[in-house]
Amino acid sequence: MVKKYTIKDIAELSGVSKGTVDRVIHKRGKVSQKAHDKVAKLLMEIDYQPNQFARNLKNNKVYLICVLMPDPEIDVYWSPCIDGINNLINELNAFGINIKTIFFNPKITKTFIDANTAVQEMSPDALLVVPLFYKQTLALLDQYHAKGIVISTFNNHIESETVKSFVGQNLHQSGRVAAKLLDSIMRKDGDIAIIHIDEKFKNAIHMQEKELGFRDYFKQFHNFKNKIISHKLNGSNFEILMTDFLEENQNLAGIFVTTSKAYQVANVIAALKRTKISVIGYDLLNKNVIHLKNGVIDFLIYQNPKQQAYLGLKVLAEHLLFDRELPDEILLPIDIVNSENVELFMRN
């Protein structure tokens, strides 16, 4: 075991006062050259590493960070985020951080606006937000900035000078990965459908980025002669609409689902026994995993929402507590999951 030296230990070994050691370590106040040299020499000999957390922790202030995200009771994709948030809370329970999570309905724009009103009334020091509704988020960012609230985003990227950090995947690149996968596994020559489910496409930049990446792959690296069809589906009559779409497009060879709801498409494909259609989707929802294992879904791209929420909060907390610089972005790997490795991802 390597001995952990205290300031008292260093003072006794170097023959100076604890105050002198403190001033040398923290480079503050006046110290004689002789005393400085004695302490500095000893610090080098013992390879002293000051406790960065204790050294930088600010004057007992309690900071409030709000997390504004879709309600996991409405969309289960967001459920792992709660575990990530709780993990960070447990790690920082000895420090002055209070974390408050506020939910909105990912299908109703007004709930997002109302949730933002609630956040602003709390006057947090920082906000970690999922900017699911692009236009509404842009309109609100200046209000937060004017109040001195530090803003970071996760899962969905948004271009704004007021956003200090982003945690998530490169969504354009994930679209390209999906295209490469689909191009490699399609069981027949035919058309491809890009399916967007349950979100307003014009206000959903994350969907647009995935589609752009997907189409860019075929434009730049593949002489694809068939059609790429973009199709948006919403509402409770999904199965009827999806069935009609498949019946109208008998030449489909592949489907790319841009959200975590690939299982809804897989349900219809399985019922119609359209087994020659290859399917790529996102995320390890239990319903997706069932279809991954039975072969209706070929691959899932894992976005790791738990890690996104955890890292997004972590960098904000360390910025407030220890003056650490916020990274412009933290990009997570684009993990490709199939029936052979899904159990490993589920365990982790």
N, C-alpha and C positions, 0 to 999 in steps of 0.2 A: 504493500500500500504506500502511495506517495503521500508524505506529510503535507497537510494543508496549513500553511503558516498564517497566523493572524497578525494584525498590526502590532499587537503586544509582543508577540514572539520576535518580530523583526526589530522592534525597538530595543529589546533586551540583547539580542545578538549583535546589534550594531552600536550599542552604547549610547543611544540618543532617546529622546522622549517620543511618546506615541504621536504627539502633535507634529513633531518634525517628520516622522515617517509618513503621516497622512498628507503633509504638504508636498513631500517629494513625489508620492504616488500620484496625487491628483494635480500636481504642477500648479500649486497656488500658494500665495504667501511667500515670505522671505525665509530663506534657509542659508546658513553659511556654506561656503564652498566645501569646507572640510566635512561637515555633516552630510551634505548632499552626496559627496563622493563615497562616503562610507555606506550610506543606505543604498545608493545605486549599485555599488559593487556587490553587496549582499543580495539584492534583488536579482541580479544576473546569475549569481551562484546557485540560488535556490529556484531559479526559473519561476519567479512569482507571477501569477496571473490573477489580477483583481477580479472580484465578482462583478461582472458587468451589470447584472440586474440590480444588485445592491448599490453600486456606484452611481448608476444613472437614474435610479428611481426618484421621481419628483415628489416633493413636499406633501405627501399624504393626501393628495387630491384623489377623489373618486371620479373616474371618467365614465361617461355613458356612451355606449355604442349601440345603435339600433340596427337590426337586421330586418330588411323589408323584402319579403319573398312570397311566392305563391303558396297557398294553403295546401299542405300535403294531404289533408282530408278530402280535397277535391281532385288533386292530381298526385298520385302516389309516387311519381318520379321524384318529388321533392322530399320525401320522407327521410332518406339518408342524411340530408342536410342537418336535420335536428340532432342526429348523433354527432356530426362534425362540430356543431355549435356547442353541444354539451361537453365534448372532449376538451375543447378550448376553455370553456368555463372552469372545468376541473383543474386544468393546468395552471390557470391564473387566479385560483381562489385565494391565494395569499397576497395578491396585488389589488390595487384600487381600480378594478374594472367591473362595471355593471353592464350586462348585455340584455337587451330587451328585443324580443322577436315579435314582429307584427306581420300578419298574413293578409293577403288579398286574394280574391277569386280570379284565377288566371283567364277566365272566360268573360269577365265583366270589367270593362275599363273604369267605370265609376268607383268600384271598390279599391282600385289602385290609387285613384285620386284621393279618396277618403282616407285611406291608410297613410298617404303622405301628409295629409292635414294632421293626423294624429301624431306622426313622427315630429313634425315641426313644432307642435305644442309641447313636446317633451324637451326640445332644445338640446339634442344630443351633441357630443363632441365630434362624433363621426357616424357615418351611415354606410352600411354595406347593403347594396340593393341589387335585385335582379331587374334590369330595365326591360321587362317583357313587352311593355307598350312604348314603342320608340318615341312617338311624337309627344306623348304626355310626359315621358321622362325628361326629354329635352326642355320642355317648358318649365319643369320644376327645378332643374339643376341650378339655374341662376339664383333661385330663391335660397337654396341651401348654401350656395357659395357666399351670398351676401350676408348670411348669418354666421359665417366662419366655420361651417360644418364641413369636415373632411369627408369626401365622397369616394367610395370605391365600388366596383361592380363585380359580380361573378356570374358565370354561366353564359350570359349574353354580353357582348361587347357593344359599346356605344362611343362614337367619336365626339369627344367634348373636352375642351381644355380644363373644365372644372372637375373632371373625373381624374383622380390621382393614381388609381391602380386598377388592374383587371386581373382576375383569376379565372381560367377556363381553358378551353381548347381553341385552336385556330379553326374556326368553323368553315372557312373557305377550303382549307386543307382537308378537313374531315369529309367534305363533299367530294373532293378529288379521290380520297381513299375509297369512299363508297363506290365511286365510278370504276376505279381500278378493280375492286373486288368483283363487282357485277360483270364487268367486261371479261373477267377471268373465268367465271363460273356459269354463265348463262348456258342453258341446256339446249337452246336452239337459236337460230337466227331470227330476230324479230324486233319489235318496238320496245321502248322502255317508258315506264311511267314514273314520274316524281309525284308522290302523294303527300300533301300537306293536310294535317288533321286538326280541327278544332281551334284554329287561331286565325286571326285576320292577317292574311299574307302581307298586305301593303304596310301594315304597322308592325310586322314581325321581321326585324332585320336578321335575326338568327336563321330563320327559314330561308330568307333570300340569299344569305351568304352560302349556306349549304348547297342550294340549287345552283348558284353561280359557279361554285367550285366543281360541282358534278358536271355541269355542261362544259366548263373550260377543259376538263380532261378529254372529253370526246372531240372538242374542237382542235386541240393542240397536238394530241398524241395518238389519235385514232381516226381512221377514215371510216366513220360510222355512217352507213347509208340509210338506216332506218329512222323512224321518228322518235323524238324524245318529247313526251307529252306531260305537261304540268297540270295537275288536277287538285282542286281544293275540296275537302269534304268536311261538313259540319252537321251537327244536329243529331237527334235521337234516331233518325231513320237511316243511320249510316249503312247498315247491312243492305238495305234496298238500293241505296245510291251506289254502293260499291259493286253490288251484283250487276246493276245496270251498266256500270262503267266497264266491267270485265266482259259482259256480253257484247257491248259495242266495240270492244277492242280485242278481237280474237287473236290478233297477231302479237300480243304481248309476250316478251321473253323475260323481262325483268322489271322489278318494282323497287324503287328507293323511297322509303318512308322517312321523312325528315324529322319526326318527333319520336317520342318513346312509345307511341301507340301502334307499333307494327303488328301487334297481336290482333288488332281489329281487322286489318287487311288479311292476316293469316287465317282468321276464323272463316272468312268468306271464301278464300282460296281452297281451304280444306273442305268446306261444304260442297263446293262446286267441282272438287277433284281436279283443279287446274294444276297438276303436279309439275308441269314443265315451266312454270313461272318461278324464277329465282327471286328471292326477297332479301334485301338489306335494310336493317332498321337500327334503332338506338336503344341502348340501356337494358339493364338486367331486371326489369320488372318480372315478377313470377310468371305472368301470362306470356311474356315474350320468351322466357326461358323454356316454358313448356313446348312452344312451337319450334324453338331452336333445337331441342332434343328430339322432337319427332320429325324434323327435317323440312318443315314448311318454311321456316325462316332459316336462311343459310348462314348469315353472319349478323352480329350486333356490334355496333361501335359503342364502347363504354365511355361515358363522359365523367364518371366518378364525382357525382354531386356532393358526396360527403366530404371529400378532400377539397373540393372547391370552396365550400362554406368554411371549412376549418382554416385553410390557408388565407382566405380573404379576411377573416376575423383576426388571425394571428398577426398579419403584417400591420393591420390597423392598430391593434393593441400595443404592439412593440413600438410603433411610431408615437403613440400618445405617451406611453410610459417611459420610453428610453431614448426618444428623439431619433429613432432609426429612420433612415430614408425609405420612403415607400417605393417599391419597384414599379416601373411603368406597367409591367405585365408579368404574370407567372403563367406560362403555358403548360398545361398538362399533356401527357402522352395521348396519342390517339390509339387507344387499345382496341384490338380486333379480337372478338370473342366468337368461338364456334362451339359445336357440341362436345368437342374433345377437351377444351380447356375451361369451360364455363364453371365447373365446380370449384376450380382454384380461385377464380374471381369471386365467386359467391362466398367462399370461406374468408377471403381477405376483405 
